[in-house]
Amino acid sequence: MTILVTGGAGYIGSHMVLRLIEAGHDVAVIDNLCNASRESLERVSQLTGKEVTFIEGDIRDRSLLDYVFTDFEISDVLHFAGLKSVGESVNEPLAYFENNVAGTITLCQAMMAAGIFRLVFSSSATVYGDATRMPLSESAPTGQPTNAYGHSKLMVEEVLRKLSRSDPRWSIALLRYFNPVGAHPSGLIGEDPSGKPNNLLPFISQVAIGRLPALSVFGDDYPTPDGTGVRDYIHVMDLVEGHLAAMRVLADRPGVNVWNLGTGQGYSVLEMVRAFEMISQRDVAYRIVPRRDGDIAECWADASLAANELGWKAQRGLTEMITDTWRWQSNNPEGYPSKRAVRRDNLGKSGSINALPKIYLIDTTRSNRVAS
């Protein structure tokens, strides 16, 4: 059986594909390359010595999904595909609802038609909104996200709850991430955002490497110890281990299951800057700018439920997060080569990226790629 990874060429998805292959699973990847590079999968193939099956296309393209579910024996779907910038979502809410919500609905419709009912969904701590009590457990109130990205994740969670209630065959995990950072310790794969980074650590590392002149610190007047926002940062390799644990549990656990994936430790923006400077031995210039719409003061996890029910706990601390980020950035100062932009108004249309179907078998020789 094969695990389908949507958004598998992206930051978290590529690390997930790597770990799945290492764990002995057959994997198929679907990604529209809106914010990703096929090079990430080339490097996954190098690291694992295994072939990677990649379908270039959009999860909103139902005909493509029907083809994939017919052509492959899929047992589980790990769903990472979607837009993910908090700041951008404030200005482009419809794009987030169309990609993240409508895309997931189309995916679930295709899964049902194919008789596939195990789904691990990439949710977010943004569903908790601007909470007043920390740390955040899974029982904390949701429903007041401060941005369209968070709303889109919460809407998908509600869709999946309703779907599960209507059909007991579904086994669904809602994994509420806090702030993924870091990179594979090889330095071969990592986070490579399109344009100016929206996440803190890639922004810091691009300043340190000289790609950007200064870090923008969005507000220094929050009710936190140094006035800057506090977040729970989790290493991407710990995050993907959480997915593996959830996938194992889902095999015998129907219904909707919610787990936080975080470390339980919060760090401020300025604490992250100072830690990065110490580890990288590079100065990180920064400037204080007004608060960004949609941001909150602080957010960190109570991840005890995942420890108790999944046997999972984050193992990597801040030093390892920053060290691996800096290794990735130093080895890849310009990110992945040959990354291309995809017009969002062309996404989701059958045949708009490549003729249907287009399946790439990516292997370690790099010269032996086959498109069928």
N, C-alpha and C positions, 0 to 999 in steps of 0.2 A: 504494500500500500504506500501511497505517496502523500506527503504533507504539502499543501498549497500555501505559499507565503505571498500575500498581496503586499505590494510596496516593498518587495524583497531586495531591490537594488538600492534602497535608501539607507540612511544611517543605521537605525536600529535593525531594520529588516536584513541588511547584509550580515550583521553580526549574528542574527538569529539563524540565517541560512548556514553560516559557517558552523555554528554549534550543533544544529540539527544533523548536518553531514557527519560531524565528529561523533555524534551519538549513534550513528548507523542508520539514519533515516534516508529514504529517497525523498527528494525535494523538487518541487516545481515552483518557479517564481513568475509572478505577473506584476509588471510595473510599467507605467506610461512614461517614465523618465522625466516627469515634470520637475522634480527636485532630486534627481538621482543620476547616476552614471553607470553604464554597463561595465565600466572598468572595475567597479567594486566587486562584481561577480567574477570577473577575470581573476582578481586577486584572491577571492575566496577559493577558486579552483586551484590556484597556485598553492595556497596554504594547506588545503586538504588533500591535494592530489586526486581529486574526484571531479567528474563532469557535473556541471550545473545546467539544468534545463531552465531556460528563460523565455517567457512569452512576453513580447513587447505589446502592450495594449492597456486599456482602461477598464476598471471594474464596472463602469457604468454602461459598458458595451455588452448587452445581454447575449448577443450572438457569440461573442468571443468566449464569455463564461460558459455558455452551453457547450461550445466546442471543447473547452478545457476539461469540463466535468465528464464529458463523454469519452475523451481520448485518454484520460488518466484515471487510474483507480485511486481517487482521493478519499482519505479517511478523516482528515482533520484540516481545518482552515485556520491559519494564523493571520489575522487581519490588521496590517499596519498601514495600508494605503490611505492617504488623505492629506489635506493641507494642515499645517501645524503652527503657524505663526500667530501668537496672541495679538501683537500690534497690528499686523496686516488684517487680521479678521475684523478688527474694529472698523476699518475702512472698506472692506470687501465682504460683508456678511453673507451675501447671496452665494458667492463662490464657495464659502465654507459649508453652507447648508447643502448646496448642490453636490459638492464633492464628497463630503463626509457623511451626510445623512442619506441623500438619494443613492449615492454609491453603495452604501451598506445595504439599503433595501434591495437594490438590484442583485447584489451578491447573495443575500439570503433567499431571494426568489429562485435564483439559479441553483443554490444548494438544495432547497426543498425539492425542486423538480428532479434533481439527480439523486435524491435520497441520502443526502449528507447532512448530519445534524450536530456535529461537534465543531464549535467555534470559540477561538480565543480572540477577544477584542482588545485592541490597544486603546484604552480609555485614558483618563487624565485626572490629576488632583484638582484641575480647574473646575470640575463639577461641584466642588465644595464652596466655590465663591469666596467671598471675603470673610472667612470664618473668624470668630472672636476667641475661640479656645483651641489651644494646641496641647499635645499633638492631635492630629486628625485620625480618628478611627473610621472604619467603614460605616459605622452607625451615625456619624456626624450628618447634620442636615445637608441636603443638596437642593438645587432648584434656583439658586441665585448666582449663577456665574456672572463675572464682570465683563465678559467679552464673547464674541460670536464663536470663537474656537471652543470655549468651554460649553457654550449652549449647544453646539453641534455634537459634542461628546455626550452631553446629558440627554439630548434627543435620541441619539442612537441607543444609549442605555435603556431608555424607556421603550423604544421600538423592540429591542431584544427581550425585555421583560414581558411585553404583551405577546410577542411571538411564542415565548416559552410557555406562557399560560394557556395559549390556544392549542399547543401541540406538545405533549409530554416527551416526545422523542428527542427534543433539543437538550443538549448539554452545552452550556455557555459560561465562559469565564470573562468577567469584566475586570481587567487589570488596570487599576488606577495608578499610573506612573506619577512620580514626583518630577525631578529634573534630571533626565539622563545626560551623562557626560562621559568623557574618557574615550578610549579607542582600544582596538585589539593590541596586545602587547608587542606584536611584531612590527607595528608601525605601518602596516600595509593597508589597512582599512580604518576609516574614521569618519568624522562628521565633516562634510564639505558643502556648506550652504550655498545656494545661488544668490549672488549679490551680497549686500551687506548682511552680516549675521544678525539673526534675531535673538539667539541664545547667548548667554553670557560667556561661557568658556571659549567657544570659537571666536567670539569678538576679541577677548583678551589675547588669545594666541595669535590672531592675525595682526594685532597691534605689536605684539612682541616680535613677530617675524618681519615686520616692516610693510605689510600689505595695507594697513590702515594707520592713519596718523595718531588717533587717540580713541580711547574707549568712551562712549557716552554712558554716564551713570544717570539713570532716570530717577531723579529725586534723591535728596539727602535730608528730607524732613519727615520721614516715616517714624512712627512710634517704636523704633528699634534702637538697640544700644548705640549704633553709630549713625542712625538716620537713613541708612540704605536698606533695600529690601532683603529679607532673609528667606532662603530656600533650602530645601532638602535635596542635595545632589547625590545621584546614585550612578555607579559605574555601569556602563552599558553591558559589560560582560556579566555583572550580577543580574541585571535586568533580564537578559535572555535566559539565564538559569531559572529565573522565576517563571518564565513561559514554559520551559520544559517541565517544571514541577506541576504547573497548572494543567498542562496537557495530559500528564500521567493520571492526575486525579480525576479529570473529566471523564475518563473511560468508564468510571463506575459512579458518576455523580451527575444525575440529570438535573435539569432546571438551571436557574441563573445563580452564579456564584461570584461574589465580589471580593477582591483582595487588593489591598494597598501594596505597592512595591516602592519602598523607600528605605532610608537608613535610620530615620528617627533623629537625625542630627541636622540642625540648620546652620547655615553660614551666610553672612551678609555679603553684599557685593564687594565692599572694601576688604573684607577678610579674604575673599577669593583673589582679589588683586594682589594683596600682600603675599599670600601663599604661593601664587604663581610666580611672582618676582623672585621669591626665595628659591624655589625649585629650579626655575629656568635660568636664573642668574641674568635675567633681562629686565630692563625697566619697562613698565607699562604706563604710558601717559594716559591720563583720563581727565574728563571735564564733567562737571555737574550740569545737567540740563533738566528742564521741567519733567515732572512725572509723566509717564506714558499712560494713555487711556487703556483701561483694562487690567492694569497691574494692581497687585495687592501688597500689603506690608510684609506679611510673613506667612510661611506655609511649611510645615514638616509633618512627617508621617508617624502614626502608630502602626507598625507593621507586624504586630504580635500575632494577628490572625493568620497571616501567611506563614509565620513560623510554626504555629500550632497545627494548621490544617494542611500545609504544603510541605512542611519540613524545610522551608527556605528562609535564609537570612542573608542579607548583604554581607559580603566578606571583605570588600576592598574599601580602604579609607581614602581621605582627601589626597594624601600624598600620591597614592597610586593613580587616582583619577587624573591629577594634573600631570604627573610624569608621563602617563600614556598619551594624554592629549598633546603634550609638547613633543613627544617622540613622533607622533603622527604628523604634526604641523611642520616640524623640522625636516622630516623626510619627504614631505609633500608640500613645499611652501606655496604652491599655486593650486593645491587640491588635486583632484583627479584630472588627467589630461582628457581632451576631446569631449568635455561635457557640453551638452547643447541645451538651449532653451526650447521649451515647447509652448506654443500658444495655448492658453487655457480655453479660449473659445473654440478650439478644435478638438478638445478632449472629449471623450465619451461618445464620439461619433464613429460608427463602424468603418474601418478602413482608413481613418484619418491619420493614423501614425504609420502603419504599415498595412499591406494587404493581409486580410484575414485568411488563414492563421499564419503567424510568423513565429517559429520556434527555433531558438538558438541553442545548440548544444555546445556549451563553453567548457573546454578542457584545458589541461595544464600545458599543452604545446602552444597554445595561443595562435598558432598558424593552422590549426585543424578545426576551426569553428565551422559549423555546418548550419545553414538556415534552411528550414524545410517549410 
